[in-house]
Amino acid sequence: MIMPSRIILNRMTHKVIASACAALLSSLAVAQPVDPTDVSRGAYLARVGDCIACHTAGPQSPPFAGGLPLNSPFGIIYSTNITPDPVTGIGNYSLKDFSRAVRNGVAKDGRRLYPAMPYPSFTAITDDDIRALYVYFMNEVEPIHHKPPETKLPFPFNIRLSLFFWDAAFVKHKRFEPIDDHDAQWNRGAYLVRSLGHCGACHTPRGLAFQEKAYTESSPKYLRGALVDNWFAANLRGDPGSGLGRWSEADIAAFLETGHGAQIAAFGSMIDVIENSTQYFHKDDLNAIAHYLKSFPAYGEKATYKPDTPAAAIALSAIVTGDVERPGAGLYQSFCVKCHQETGTGESGKFPKLAGNSIVMSEKSTSLIRLLLEGSKTAQTRGGSKPQEMPRFAEKFSDQQIAEVLSFIRNSWGNTASPVTTRQVSSLRSALQKKQ
């Protein structure tokens, strides 16, 4: 059937007019007077939320244009373009659309977002902060016309409708409310950690449905440490061995600002968090986070640190003599002493101590194994010391040797933690090789 040309032209005209109106409305929304204070505050809040880390594909890629592959237990999820480009980004989002996406996990077109985007934490963001973020992204971020790769998870995880039921079962859509029983500093720290900082997304263990097992300090599972992408995100509770029990508030604040605190250095994905985000926090906010975290009781660990024991003296003697009867002592003497010292005390601001190191005594030894296999480099920050590099030992040490030297470190100088097995090393080595 041939349609009359007038009908075709009318339809084309309507489409052109509709498109023009949409563009006009979008431009008007952005062109309205903007409070510079909101822009500046929004830029800071975007730093706090570390938005750039997930929504930038790499060091040479345009910021916020998306495309970073995020590993999940169900497959690779690609981050979205959150620049104000009207076609491939969020340029046509109203404040209501923006809020719905960030705090409810629902895009403008109704698609539900995978919880790799930590909206279960962002749901606590206040209305004022959402508005400031929106003003910043719409007015200060450069629009980038870039369509990231499409996320294609296998069945049944590709059915976005199922996320409706996941959300209903696990997410509590509630804005942050101060708790009267605590002071203003504690409440500020609680707000930053639980909402924009989304610390629980990495440091809280997840259930079978990939849900965080807790979202607030009311649960003893909150921030007790978790496995994330072949790293073990540290226990942030008050356990004296593997947690923050022996850290001071000043230690925590310094660690977030410089990558060094309590003579411990950041590693793995935490380096990105510090370099992109926490080093830029206001001093008051760093102190508030530290104050909040130090209020957490211990979870109930098995690791301990008791430096004034006969066992600690025996371990030190084994290092000095290279005692072959103590597995791992000879390797430590040959490869680790130069930086970490015979006493395991390291060098402040450069090489982390191993004696009493809460990371060394973590419930899971995953991060320690990965550090030995791949090596690492300390964070580069404005107020921190010059970055130091730890060499990789994947080719130099066998699985058994890595297990022995780490077991030695986890049980020397007063450290007491479960030994590392050869099977654990072999399993992680294989997992890392598959990612390459």
Secondary structure as UniProt FT lines:
FT   HELIX           5..31
FT   HELIX           36..48
FT   TURN            49..50
FT   HELIX           51..54
FT   TURN            59..60
FT   TURN            63..64
FT   STRAND          69..72
FT   TURN            73..74
FT   STRAND          75..78
FT   TURN            86..88
FT   TURN            91..92
FT   HELIX           95..104
FT   TURN            108..109
FT   TURN            115..116
FT   HELIX           119..122
FT   TURN            123..124
FT   HELIX           127..139
FT   TURN            155..158
FT   TURN            160..161
FT   HELIX           162..170
FT   TURN            180..181
FT   HELIX           184..194
FT   TURN            195..197
FT   HELIX           200..203
FT   TURN            208..209
FT   TURN            217..218
FT   TURN            220..223
FT   STRAND          226..228
FT   TURN            229..230
FT   STRAND          231..233
FT   TURN            240..242
FT   TURN            245..246
FT   HELIX           249..258
FT   STRAND          260..261
FT   TURN            262..263
FT   STRAND          264..265
FT   HELIX           269..276
FT   HELIX           278..280
FT   HELIX           283..293
FT   TURN            294..295
FT   STRAND          304..305
FT   HELIX           310..321
FT   TURN            324..325
FT   TURN            327..328
FT   HELIX           329..335
FT   HELIX           337..340
FT   TURN            342..343
FT   TURN            348..350
FT   TURN            355..356
FT   TURN            358..361
FT   HELIX           366..374
FT   STRAND          376..377
FT   STRAND          389..390
FT   TURN            394..396
FT   HELIX           399..409
FT   TURN            410..411
FT   TURN            413..414
FT   STRAND          415..416
FT   HELIX           422..435
//
